[in-house]
Amino acid sequence: MKTRTTTYLILLVSYLLLQTPADVLAQNTRTDKLYSSSGVGFSLPIGNTNEYLQPKFSTTLGLNIGLGNEGLFLYPKLSLHAYRYDQQTLEPGFGTLINNGRVTTYLLNVGLGYRKIMGKFGVYGFLGGGGGFVLTPVIDLTASNSMATFTNKSNTMTMLETGAGMEYNIGKVSLFLEGTFMRGFNKIQDRRFQAVPLTIGLKPNLSSLLNGKNDKK
């Protein structure tokens, strides 16, 4: 059920491409080369990951940096995902499992993407990778169980990320909807980290803003 949303997004993008007139599809270049992106949403754990993580509120921050005039762009992105944490196995040196805790990610990925412009609409896909840290809580109890100390364990994470999205231009800002797939190479709770982040947000046209300032000088 959790992976169906990404499938529906891909099908919708394909439908729009098929239904768009050829003369509109020909408008596949964008003169503006720099956009920022900020979005909110949820990151859905999949596979064995959903045995110990459940989605909470997430945010993303990034840039779209145009490369040449053929629709290619560089996509660095910081992902701050939050999850509910239901610990399944004890951490070495600790004797208490945590239920309903909180896990936070600090992941920086860089992708190479391609965008197709269709009038005010745009569709894009990208593939990249990177990594960062996933903070998981641990609890240390005294011998008499009279005091508990909560700390965070920092888990190094390297990963691949691929995704697709849609944009709608409303002047100097574009609305966007994006779905991605994250595949971690490192394990948490003896399980691979995998997630499908779903994001909606804004992409301000920084090129237009910078050019406007230069024109006023």
Secondary structure as UniProt FT lines:
FT   TURN            2..3
FT   HELIX           4..19
FT   HELIX           22..25
FT   STRAND          34..45
FT   HELIX           47..51
FT   STRAND          53..67
FT   TURN            68..71
FT   STRAND          72..85
FT   TURN            92..93
FT   STRAND          101..118
FT   TURN            119..120
FT   STRAND          121..141
FT   TURN            143..144
FT   STRAND          148..169
FT   STRAND          173..188
FT   TURN            189..190
FT   STRAND          191..205
FT   HELIX           206..216
//
